[in-house]
């Protein structure tokens, strides 16, 4: 059974535009991130990224995870660790 899903990008019929209003902005970010993380695309991109770009992207993602997820949410939602018990 797969742990990860990218269903939104497969069914989204709205605009992938940014700056119109909050709901569309949120949908555009989800759409872009799911497109960005497509296996074939990200494999091609990471090979072309500089060490600095790789570091910046890694640090940005980690900063967002730490800022917006609790410890338990990080394990459940990001790591997909269903056995994690919060101390």
Residue pairs with C-beta under 8 A, 6 or more apart in sequence:
3 80
4 80
6 34
6 37
6 38
8 27
8 30
8 31
8 34
9 30
9 31
9 34
9 35
12 27
12 30
12 31
14 24
14 27
15 24
15 27
15 28
16 27
16 28
16 31
16 32
17 24
17 28
18 24
18 25
18 28
18 29
19 25
35 41
36 42
36 45
46 54
49 57
65 74
65 78
66 74
69 77
69 78
70 86
71 86
72 84
72 86
75 81
75 84
75 86
76 82
76 84
